[in-house]
Amino acid sequence: MIHSDRLAVGPAAADIRRFLLAPPRPAVAAVWRWYRVITAGLLPPRLRAAYGFRWGRRHRALFHASLRSVRASWARLPARLRHLPAYAAAQRRVTGGDPGPDVFERTLERVVLAALQQRTA
């Protein structure tokens, strides 16, 4: 599927890219540049080009250095930080725990929703 022409970048996908990969505030622009490099590096070359990502020597070097860093530190992170809140909630449902979000999840949701509201205002 990845190597076929069935996956394509249309206008809706390009709009989503612009929305998701534009920093919500100037203060986090550097983190978002890194996020764009990671996103581009995870895409097959054909789709990376179709999305219009730059992919020069510096981008490739940053991507590979980031992967090495994540691999080295991932196992040392507490499980709470290694998984998305939705995963933690699903785990609680499966084990018969409270399915609702905990304090950490509610805080993260508020931060994300506030950032999204600022972007659409």
Number of C-alpha atoms within 10 A of each C-alpha: 6 12 10 8 9 8 11 13 17 10 9 9 12 13 11 11 16 12 14 14 14 17 18 19 11 9 9 11 14 11 11 18 15 15 17 20 21 18 15 22 19 12 14 11 15 15 18 17 14 12 18 12 17 14 16 8 9 10 19 16 13 15 22 13 12 15 13 11 11 11 11 10 9 12 10 9 9 9 11 11 9 13 10 12 18 11 12 18 18 15 14 15 13 11 10 9 11 13 14 12 15 13 9 10 16 13 12 14 14 11 12 13 12 12 14 14 11 11 14 8 5
